[in-house]
């Protein structure tokens, strides 16, 4: 090996751009925070493929989203920007109006403004009720509840067809947060996701822990 070749090998640099994430099968998904939107180095075929979106997943290394027309159009129409949180799910190939097979996706976006508006814990905040109206409340001297109480007179509460969807969302929440106050947990379930469900039922069904006013896995 020549001296010049050796010098060149020592100066080898890796690309600073994350590798592309490509779904392998229907149902594959990725979720995380948009950390960068950069200009695409390739010629644009539409108004939607001018940019590459880089995502920091809740787990793992940063990735770039694929330049698939349907996905790029959905991200552009949603107005996705740096700091927003997204969930991208691959749903398979569909036929375009021109008869061409294109990859189709589902996209959920949580703008950074909504995350910033979520309640933040403060020492002076009174503990909100953790049970339905029919359940007894703890005495004033009790500093914490150790587990979500059962709903009186009812069988174990069920979440029906939403169970898997709720479980997946809650898993994603706790992969980002170590704990949430019950108010914050309720905010994500019923203000962000608009499920209109009792947080106590979700806590019980998913086997979450309650320590004082904190919900943890």
LINBELMO-V516960 format. One record per backbone hydrogen bond with DSSP energy under -1.0 kcal/mol. CO is the residue of the C=O (numbers start at 1). NH is the residue of the N-H. E is the energy in kcal/mol with one decimal. If there is no record, write none. Layout:
co & nh & e
CO & NH & E
CO & NH & E
This chain:
co & nh & e
2 & 6 & -2.0
3 & 7 & -2.2
4 & 8 & -2.4
5 & 9 & -2.1
6 & 10 & -1.7
9 & 12 & -1.1
19 & 64 & -2.5
25 & 28 & -2.0
28 & 90 & -3.0
30 & 88 & -3.0
31 & 58 & -1.4
32 & 86 & -2.6
33 & 56 & -3.1
34 & 83 & -2.8
36 & 54 & -3.2
38 & 52 & -3.0
50 & 40 & -3.0
52 & 38 & -2.3
53 & 65 & -2.8
54 & 35 & -2.2
54 & 36 & -1.2
55 & 63 & -2.4
56 & 33 & -2.2
63 & 55 & -3.2
64 & 21 & -2.8
66 & 68 & -1.6
68 & 72 & -2.8
69 & 73 & -2.4
70 & 74 & -2.2
71 & 75 & -2.4
72 & 76 & -2.2
73 & 77 & -2.6
74 & 78 & -1.9
75 & 80 & -2.1
81 & 84 & -2.0
84 & 34 & -3.0
85 & 110 & -3.4
86 & 32 & -2.0
87 & 108 & -2.4
88 & 30 & -2.2
89 & 106 & -2.5
90 & 27 & -3.2
92 & 104 & -3.2
94 & 102 & -3.1
96 & 99 & -2.4
100 & 96 & -3.1
102 & 94 & -2.8
104 & 91 & -2.3
106 & 89 & -2.7
108 & 87 & -2.3
110 & 85 & -2.6
111 & 115 & -1.5
112 & 116 & -2.4
113 & 117 & -1.5
115 & 118 & -1.1
122 & 125 & -1.6
132 & 135 & -1.7
139 & 142 & -2.0
151 & 154 & -1.5
159 & 162 & -1.7
160 & 163 & -1.7
162 & 166 & -3.1
163 & 167 & -2.8
164 & 168 & -2.4
165 & 169 & -2.0
166 & 170 & -2.8
167 & 171 & -2.5
168 & 172 & -1.9
169 & 173 & -2.1
170 & 174 & -2.4
173 & 176 & -1.2
173 & 177 & -2.8
180 & 215 & -3.6
181 & 185 & -2.8
182 & 186 & -2.5
183 & 187 & -2.2
184 & 188 & -2.2
185 & 189 & -2.0
186 & 190 & -2.7
187 & 191 & -2.2
187 & 192 & -2.0
188 & 193 & -1.8
189 & 195 & -2.0
198 & 201 & -1.1
198 & 202 & -1.6
199 & 203 & -2.8
200 & 204 & -2.1
201 & 205 & -2.9
202 & 206 & -2.3
203 & 208 & -2.2
209 & 216 & -2.5
211 & 214 & -2.0
213 & 182 & -1.4
214 & 211 & -2.6
215 & 180 & -2.0
216 & 209 & -3.3
